[in-house]
Amino acid sequence: MPDSKSTVDLLSFSERDNGSFIPTICSKLNDLLKPTAWELSANLIEIAVSLKFLRKKSREKDACQKISNALCLNSACQIALLRLLFLLCVGENDFDRTWTFRIIEPGLQLALGGTVVLNNLSTEPVSASVLDELLRLAYAVGSSKDLPKSYSTAQLSPFVIQLWKETGTRDPSYTSNTSWHIVNALLVLPLQNLTSSSLYQITDIALTALDVLLPLKGIQLLEAGNASFKVPNFASVFLTAKELEVRLSPLLALLQNIVKVNDTQTCRLLESRLFPSEADRSASLAFGSGLPSRLLRLLVIPCFLQMPQQVAHLYYSLCRENAKVLTDTIGFGYASGILRVCQEPTDSTVSKDSLFSGLSTATADNVNPITGGRTESEKPVPEMSMEEKEREAERLFVLFQRLEKNGMIQVENPVKKAVRSGLFENSNDNNA
């Protein structure tokens, strides 16, 4: 707790400032930072006062240096400072937002670059808490509408991509908070200026994470009505349907943004991993175990709120928003649902000849136009015996009798009609 002299000094600081900035920051720090030492709060308030003073004097370079120096302190100070900067970006205060982003950018770029270097050179990587705060600040900067026109966040993207690559080796289950913050940061950072190799790299990582987070056993349990499952090979990782959606939704949104960049090499990678292969077509896509089948099966699981729509839009954009290409790729069954989600009309006169025209003739002839699987893999249905046919006829007779008695639907019993027309007699004669 602070002594009386420190309290008086802080109050006098606030009075000299003639504004609500210092009390607001103090309140925010108490609510969000909860530091264990008063000296930490005092240091942060001193930094906040210094930034406000430098803003009044238009000393932008000195403010940048102040932040860069503070980011070289110990982990506890770094975390608290990064949260303070986050509040300056998104909180309600009397700071000029445009000026705030200009002074934060050099320090943020330096911190992200330093983190990448330290992770590569040191056996002890940067604290996950510090890294999370850095990525949270990168998200706040990238998603803000108050950025000056001359300001570009493109230089932050390579650092975030490298951090994601390093994080994947330490967190192969992709369930850490750091992985989640990285994906969210990439969602708001520009991808258009990235090189083709960088785009390919983040696409490969995103698809790997998607494959890990979406195991076949988990899909089967969710389809059966279970709301949670364990991720295979990671005994400590236990995901519920809600947690799975929280993890996968940003990944699917990131893949949609990557498709919009329209990089040829990256799109080929997406098609090779997300379009059904010959092995996937060995059975109906509704029962397959590959990543394309698992993703498509999400379309019909009712416990998700957004993921079915995201999967639908991802496949639709990957197929160049062309209904015919989509149907050729995944079959008319899933394609009709995706087109309905994307509010595109479905051609009800599609013929077998028009489907899978993009595939080879031998392959297209053996593909079921509804399920997307090869027809030779489907088990033939045995022909019904005479006893089975008679039992089915009896069931139909009873059903039509009920319909006649109901009166709501005027229908003639086809069995009675066949008896009157003599079809049964002709059938018995032929069997004899």
SULDALIN-V674717 format. One record per residue. N is the residue number from 0. PSI is psi in radians with two decimals (NA if undefined). Layout:
# SULDALIN-V674717
N/PSI ; N/PSI
This chain:
# SULDALIN-V674717
0/2.58 ; 1/2.66 ; 2/3.03 ; 3/-0.64 ; 4/-0.73 ; 5/-0.69 ; 6/-0.76 ; 7/-0.75 ; 8/-0.74 ; 9/-0.69 ; 10/-0.71 ; 11/-0.62 ; 12/-0.79 ; 13/-0.69 ; 14/-0.70 ; 15/-0.48 ; 16/-0.40 ; 17/0.79 ; 18/3.09 ; 19/0.13 ; 20/-0.88 ; 21/-0.85 ; 22/-0.64 ; 23/-0.80 ; 24/-0.72 ; 25/-0.78 ; 26/-0.76 ; 27/-0.73 ; 28/-0.72 ; 29/-0.64 ; 30/-0.72 ; 31/-0.63 ; 32/-0.75 ; 33/1.00 ; 34/2.65 ; 35/-0.33 ; 36/2.38 ; 37/-0.54 ; 38/-0.58 ; 39/-0.80 ; 40/-0.74 ; 41/-0.72 ; 42/-0.74 ; 43/-0.71 ; 44/-0.64 ; 45/-0.70 ; 46/-0.75 ; 47/-0.75 ; 48/-0.72 ; 49/-0.75 ; 50/-0.69 ; 51/-0.68 ; 52/-0.79 ; 53/-0.56 ; 54/-0.74 ; 55/-0.59 ; 56/0.02 ; 57/0.63 ; 58/1.29 ; 59/-0.69 ; 60/-0.71 ; 61/-0.63 ; 62/-0.71 ; 63/-0.76 ; 64/-0.62 ; 65/-0.77 ; 66/-0.76 ; 67/-0.71 ; 68/-0.71 ; 69/-0.51 ; 70/-0.10 ; 71/0.12 ; 72/-2.98 ; 73/2.99 ; 74/-0.74 ; 75/-0.76 ; 76/-0.68 ; 77/-0.82 ; 78/-0.84 ; 79/-0.74 ; 80/-0.74 ; 81/-0.64 ; 82/-0.63 ; 83/-0.80 ; 84/-0.64 ; 85/-0.73 ; 86/-0.65 ; 87/-0.50 ; 88/-0.66 ; 89/-0.33 ; 90/2.96 ; 91/1.94 ; 92/3.04 ; 93/0.44 ; 94/2.57 ; 95/2.03 ; 96/-0.73 ; 97/-0.78 ; 98/-0.67 ; 99/-0.80 ; 100/-0.59 ; 101/-0.61 ; 102/-0.39 ; 103/-0.61 ; 104/-0.85 ; 105/-0.74 ; 106/-0.70 ; 107/-0.75 ; 108/-0.72 ; 109/-0.73 ; 110/-0.75 ; 111/-0.76 ; 112/-0.72 ; 113/-0.63 ; 114/-0.74 ; 115/-0.78 ; 116/-0.79 ; 117/-0.69 ; 118/-0.54 ; 119/-0.60 ; 120/-0.46 ; 121/2.56 ; 122/-0.39 ; 123/1.84 ; 124/2.92 ; 125/2.54 ; 126/2.38 ; 127/-0.59 ; 128/-0.74 ; 129/-0.76 ; 130/-0.72 ; 131/-0.73 ; 132/-0.67 ; 133/-0.79 ; 134/-0.62 ; 135/-0.69 ; 136/-0.68 ; 137/-0.68 ; 138/-0.76 ; 139/-0.71 ; 140/-0.79 ; 141/-0.52 ; 142/-0.06 ; 143/2.54 ; 144/-0.04 ; 145/0.20 ; 146/2.40 ; 147/2.67 ; 148/-0.56 ; 149/-0.09 ; 150/2.35 ; 151/2.29 ; 152/0.13 ; 153/-0.52 ; 154/-0.23 ; 155/-0.46 ; 156/-0.81 ; 157/-0.65 ; 158/-0.73 ; 159/-0.69 ; 160/-0.78 ; 161/-0.67 ; 162/-0.65 ; 163/-0.70 ; 164/-0.75 ; 165/-0.66 ; 166/-0.61 ; 167/-0.55 ; 168/-0.53 ; 169/-0.38 ; 170/1.29 ; 171/-0.24 ; 172/-0.19 ; 173/0.61 ; 174/0.09 ; 175/2.79 ; 176/-0.57 ; 177/-0.78 ; 178/-0.72 ; 179/-0.73 ; 180/-0.62 ; 181/-0.81 ; 182/-0.75 ; 183/-0.63 ; 184/-0.72 ; 185/-0.44 ; 186/-0.54 ; 187/-0.16 ; 188/2.52 ; 189/2.35 ; 190/-0.24 ; 191/-0.53 ; 192/-0.03 ; 193/2.65 ; 194/2.84 ; 195/-0.64 ; 196/-0.64 ; 197/-0.74 ; 198/-0.76 ; 199/-0.68 ; 200/-0.85 ; 201/-0.51 ; 202/-0.75 ; 203/-0.74 ; 204/-0.74 ; 205/-0.72 ; 206/-0.63 ; 207/-0.78 ; 208/-0.68 ; 209/-0.72 ; 210/-0.69 ; 211/-0.74 ; 212/-0.16 ; 213/1.18 ; 214/2.71 ; 215/-0.75 ; 216/-0.68 ; 217/-0.73 ; 218/-0.77 ; 219/-0.71 ; 220/-0.70 ; 221/-0.67 ; 222/-0.54 ; 223/-0.04 ; 224/-0.03 ; 225/2.49 ; 226/0.10 ; 227/2.84 ; 228/2.83 ; 229/2.44 ; 230/2.16 ; 231/2.58 ; 232/-0.05 ; 233/1.48 ; 234/-0.48 ; 235/-0.13 ; 236/2.01 ; 237/2.03 ; 238/2.42 ; 239/2.95 ; 240/-0.68 ; 241/-0.77 ; 242/-0.66 ; 243/-0.73 ; 244/-0.67 ; 245/-0.66 ; 246/-0.71 ; 247/-0.56 ; 248/-0.83 ; 249/-0.63 ; 250/-0.79 ; 251/-0.68 ; 252/-0.68 ; 253/-0.72 ; 254/-0.64 ; 255/-0.73 ; 256/-0.64 ; 257/-0.71 ; 258/-0.66 ; 259/-0.45 ; 260/-0.49 ; 261/0.79 ; 262/2.23 ; 263/-0.85 ; 264/-0.72 ; 265/-0.71 ; 266/-0.63 ; 267/-0.68 ; 268/-0.76 ; 269/-0.76 ; 270/-0.70 ; 271/-0.48 ; 272/-0.47 ; 273/-0.33 ; 274/2.50 ; 275/2.33 ; 276/3.13 ; 277/-0.64 ; 278/-0.65 ; 279/-0.53 ; 280/0.06 ; 281/-0.26 ; 282/3.02 ; 283/2.44 ; 284/-0.36 ; 285/-0.19 ; 286/0.17 ; 287/2.89 ; 288/-0.15 ; 289/2.91 ; 290/-0.74 ; 291/-0.76 ; 292/-0.73 ; 293/-0.68 ; 294/-0.78 ; 295/-0.56 ; 296/-0.35 ; 297/-0.39 ; 298/-0.44 ; 299/0.22 ; 300/2.05 ; 301/-0.18 ; 302/-0.02 ; 303/2.55 ; 304/-0.79 ; 305/-0.48 ; 306/-0.73 ; 307/-0.72 ; 308/-0.66 ; 309/-0.73 ; 310/-0.73 ; 311/-0.84 ; 312/-0.58 ; 313/-0.84 ; 314/-0.64 ; 315/-0.76 ; 316/-0.60 ; 317/-0.49 ; 318/0.38 ; 319/0.53 ; 320/0.63 ; 321/2.03 ; 322/-0.62 ; 323/-0.74 ; 324/-0.70 ; 325/-0.78 ; 326/-0.69 ; 327/-0.59 ; 328/-0.80 ; 329/0.04 ; 330/2.76 ; 331/-0.46 ; 332/-1.03 ; 333/-0.62 ; 334/-0.68 ; 335/-0.68 ; 336/-0.72 ; 337/-0.73 ; 338/-0.60 ; 339/-0.72 ; 340/-0.70 ; 341/0.09 ; 342/0.76 ; 343/2.45 ; 344/2.53 ; 345/2.26 ; 346/1.94 ; 347/-0.07 ; 348/0.39 ; 349/2.31 ; 350/2.85 ; 351/-0.59 ; 352/-0.55 ; 353/-0.27 ; 354/2.55 ; 355/0.57 ; 356/-0.35 ; 357/-0.26 ; 358/2.92 ; 359/2.74 ; 360/-0.74 ; 361/-0.70 ; 362/-0.78 ; 363/-0.62 ; 364/-0.42 ; 365/0.23 ; 366/2.27 ; 367/2.13 ; 368/-0.28 ; 369/-0.88 ; 370/-0.38 ; 371/-0.01 ; 372/2.86 ; 373/2.47 ; 374/-0.52 ; 375/-0.33 ; 376/-0.21 ; 377/2.37 ; 378/2.25 ; 379/2.48 ; 380/2.17 ; 381/2.58 ; 382/2.49 ; 383/2.48 ; 384/2.98 ; 385/-0.68 ; 386/-0.72 ; 387/-0.68 ; 388/-0.69 ; 389/-0.71 ; 390/-0.70 ; 391/-0.65 ; 392/-0.68 ; 393/-0.74 ; 394/-0.74 ; 395/-0.70 ; 396/-0.80 ; 397/-0.74 ; 398/-0.75 ; 399/-0.57 ; 400/-0.74 ; 401/-0.67 ; 402/-0.69 ; 403/-0.72 ; 404/-0.50 ; 405/-0.80 ; 406/-0.25 ; 407/-0.53 ; 408/2.15 ; 409/1.88 ; 410/2.50 ; 411/2.33 ; 412/2.05 ; 413/-0.44 ; 414/-0.81 ; 415/-0.68 ; 416/-0.69 ; 417/-0.65 ; 418/-0.77 ; 419/-0.60 ; 420/-0.12 ; 421/0.22 ; 422/-0.63 ; 423/-0.71 ; 424/-0.74 ; 425/-0.65 ; 426/-0.72 ; 427/-0.68 ; 428/-0.71 ; 429/-0.66 ; 430/-0.59 ; 431/NA
